[in-house]
């Protein structure tokens, strides 16, 4: 006879219980949605902190809003809140990617938003720790480290530090580097949240307020020098312009090269007329020739005409074929008037889905638009350290200036002046060139070096070692600017420390995460009720 048990949980939910469970889930979702909305607002505000909007102190509002939305909720809810924040943030930050396609902009926003979803997942627990005000900004740096690393080499475009190129807080980059500055910005936001948080003790609120004010106003007192080591160099940045906006300029490579040739010849005419000083070096931008000058006689002739006219080396931005079949490289080539092409630097961080296609063979049959990219761009090996007539330049090409290792390598390799060769024609008028210009200004502060920028269509310019702007060109106009700039050998503290601040802060963020998870597990163990005592089951017993 089967046993009939009474008073035991069977794990089967009855119909009435199912309805109650569903109602509870809906109520929980209703309570969560306002928090997601707050996080989305915080993400939008953070996006507006950056160029072309340029309201950097919105960062200090966005961070506390996000933390308020994350405080006191579950890890699963934190994932959703963090995702809402991150997707909104990148949707506002990089709408310029819609030039390639709206789907590309959406995909990038979702991808990068997932990193902040993970941040939200773990921040819900880290906020419960005693030293949460330390662990949270460290966890933020760890998140930025992840976004700058994966996938496909990462996308370090959304770091908090980039927003402060025109603010006194940005000066701290010369001492703690870009990751350290992101930590400080996040810390200021955390301190503001601590002041406003209801659970914060009065004494701790006072400490947080004083610390935040000390950081903000103390940074204004930091001096940054623009002086060199007694030596100067005169450089000409040539912006020859392109014959169209967006993707229109593609396929008109000879016109772009001849525009730069003509601008250089015009410069030489002014030098001969005595209205312009003769430069020591001339800089052409990335993609000033998209036709390999080693293999194309007409392109080579154009470059040599320009070089012989000015009588000084030209750093030419050229796309060269190879090293393998259906491969190419984006390079900077030093072209000397006497010896021709010499030193050559190949871009180390080509843009995925812009200069090369990951999983090319698998994706091309399904996404025909990717055929526009053409041959695969192969990354170069080694930094762009280029000695030219007694001065050592550090060449960086376009997008890769956002990567710390590229900048650190050229400075540690002896670069006394930095050069950025760039081509922003595809994104002209979208805000992307302004964002890149702001990033370049932060690199000048961090390295203590003058940065010379040559762009095909803008923004070209000269940035002093303190981040101030000597010259900034308009977009989609020819522009040639000759600057006499200081040569510097000394290194800032940020360059001396190198990658250590990021590694230490990321490690601390992970340590805080581990401590939070241990505390969570311990709390769940403490709340587990003891097992109920066994009671005799009421069953029919044969007599």
Number of C-alpha atoms within 10 A of each C-alpha: 4 6 10 9 12 10 8 8 8 6 6 8 11 8 9 8 11 12 12 11 13 11 12 12 12 12 11 12 12 11 11 18 14 13 24 22 15 21 31 25 19 27 29 23 25 29 29 21 24 28 23 17 14 18 17 25 18 19 26 21 19 26 26 24 23 25 26 16 25 29 18 14 16 14 18 15 23 29 23 23 31 33 29 28 31 30 27 23 27 24 22 18 26 20 19 20 20 14 15 17 13 12 11 15 19 17 14 18 23 19 17 24 24 21 20 27 26 20 24 30 23 26 28 25 26 28 20 14 18 10 11 18 20 20 26 27 25 30 26 25 31 24 21 26 20 18 23 20 14 12 12 13 15 18 23 20 19 21 23 24 26 28 30 28 27 18 13 16 23 27 25 23 28 26 18 25 31 29 28 24 26 26 29 25 27 27 25 26 25 25 26 21 24 23 21 14 15 10 9 14 11 11 10 13 20 14 13 22 18 12 15 21 14 11 16 15 12 12 16 14 11 12 10 14 10 17 18 18 11 8 11 15 16 15 21 26 28 29 34 29 26 26 16 15 16 15 13 12 16 16 10 14 18 15 17 23 27 20 21 28 23 15 20 27 18 15 24 20 15 13 15 13 10 10 10 14 18 20 21 19 22 27 26 30 31 27 23 33 27 21 20 17 21 12 11 10 11 12 20 17 12 18 25 19 17 24 24 17 17 23 18 20 26 30 29 26 30 25 22 21 22 15 11 9 9 11 15 22 24 26 26 30 23 23 23 20 19 12 8 17 20 11 16 19 23 27 26 22 25 23 19 16 15 14 21 20 20 13 8 14 9 10 12 14 11 9 10 9 11 18 12 11 13 14 17 23 28 21 18 17 11 13 22 29 23 22 15 17 11 7 17 21 23 27 29 29 27 24 21 20 21 24 18 18 13 21 25 22 18 23 26 16 16 19 26 27 26 28 25 25 29 28 27 27 25 21 19 21 17 18 17 21 26 20 22 21 21 22 24 26 26 30 30 25 31 29 30 32 32 29 28 26 31 34 32 31 31 30 27 30 27 28 26 22 28 25 29 17 15 11 17 16 20 14 20 22 15 18 24 21 19 21 18 14 24 20 22 23 15 16 18 19 16 24 22 17 15 19 18 15 19 24 15 15 23 25 16 20 23 18 15 25 23 15 16 23 15 13 16 16 11 11 11 10 10 9 8 8 7 6 6 6 6 6 8 8 12 11 11 11 6 4 3
